[in-house]
């Protein structure tokens, strides 16, 4: 058995089976929980390249799988990402409320995860752009609802991410012609420009960012939280694979300054836009932009410390975004308008959801003693030794996002004459408390993600 067969082909097959059983929603949910839980446990405990023991049966667990003349390879350095993807599916299925999340979420989540992981595993690596596009098409099926749902944000999401496909494929075509002569600087520069444009569209870099806030305001917060807990993470690692595979690009002197410049633009614009945003649902999109900007700074460091820090940032990132979107889902479920006037004095009716929103935003902003603070502090330290303007950009973005959090805090806790009336259900209160506790525990014990990195994410990609 091979790793791609287990973590890519098998989930695709299970997704097809579950799509045929959509009438049996409880069965589908339990099958999804069982599958995602097992795949996560295998990713955590089973090294690739060793023997897989199932009872008295021994199976040689290899890293490569060939189909249609293409190689798909997942090794031990990918186990951490595989664990993150399937654990994210497991927890979102656990929190799934059938009142506002359609049953199709279960099979489509496995299919999306399979295509994204295949984009990370495929060789030649340029085929990953096609596989990401297939995952995007499945995301449209997931978020599209019946009735009069606005489609502008969804269409812009599809159009922008589809525009990245020809840019990356055209760069691959240029590189194919330049393979015989790597000294052809004109071709290599053109390929680098097209790759830069394609990656910028994927990551929603300014000015290609406008679709992300519209998409966040259009789709259900629960679905947005799921998709953008795994999509940017996988895309970042696909980009790292691109950079690692192209020796001429990773050795280019302009790579680090370009990545830092793009990261600074994302962090600063996310901070500015979030500080003046009036629609609460759109704040989730700015958290994605902010986190991706930080991630680009980590990649730009081109060091073991930077890559290790990138992997460490994934867990606080996912927990913060998931808690924020789950809290917004509770408000939307109770017909609360997610705009500035609709959340005034909200703490008197939804105290735990309010704390979930504020706690997650404070963590993302790098507030002390919360999950993202150790990662932010270490990044500021590393960037401060490299570039003062980059350090100022990071601080400005964090300050802008903190301003947005304070403004939201003032609105949600505004004194009012209405009485306290708890409208959250006990299961929702438990989930919110666990999420807040995780943010605090990871802030107090930052070695937790570092230990997971040391166990799973060995042989990190080399960028120097």
C-alpha angles and dihedrals in degrees: 000000000000130000094241089051090055101040101031114022096038095051089048090053092047090049091055091049093049092049088060090053100050092130091066099065097168093049090049093050094050092046089051092050092048094048097045091045093051093045089050093049092049090049090052100045107026119075116211113247096033132095117281112218117206106174106301093342121100118202126187104235107209130182103228137067127181126211129162089356093301126115123227114193130183118174137173093285088063097051093088092056092044089052091050093049097049094039088053090053090047095053095043089051088049091053095039114128112202090209093073106010115072120230090241087073090081101057094034092052090058093046092049091048091049094052093046092050090046088054087056093047105040123110126231085046096216089075087070089080090063092048092049088052090054089052089051091054090052090050089057089055090050099051099037110102133191121259129028099337112157109251103189094095092044093049092049089050090054095043097048097045090045090054089062091062099068091042093056095041091049089051088053091051091051091049090050089059093046097050093094092054117030088177091073095108095179093060093043092050091049090049091049091051093051091046090050092052093047093048091046090055091048092052095040094240116180122300090024092056103088094094093060100065090042091050091049091051093047105047129057112276091233092058092043090052092052097046095046094044090067108018100067092041093055093041091053091052092046088054090049088053090051091051093045093050096050104069094185091054099045090049093049114117092222096057099086096043090048093050092046092049093050090045091050091050091051095046095046096044092046090051094047097044094045092050091060099032116126099185110078094202091061092058089077089064092054090053087058092050092047094049093046090051090053090048092054090054089053091051091046090060087071093204141110089255092054095049093045089050090050091056092044091054094059096075098051088042094056095042092050096047093043093051091047094050093043090053090049089049091057091052093047091048088057093051094252112159108238095217133101096271095041097064099048111133089356092147090077091064104025107026096157095045088049091052089047092055096044094042094051092047092048089051092049090049089056099251113177120267093019128109101265096042098087091050093047092048094050092046092051089051093051095044091046089062091050110039132003095199089053090051090052090050091052092049092047093052093048091047092051092051090047089053089053089051093050092049090051091047091054091051097046094046096040110141112256137171095235117109126248110268119170109218098172119104119239094249090052091049090051093050092048092049091050090050093050091046091053091053091052096043093050090048091052095042107035091167090078096081090036090057091050089051092052091051100044115013100064123151094032116200114276118232102175 
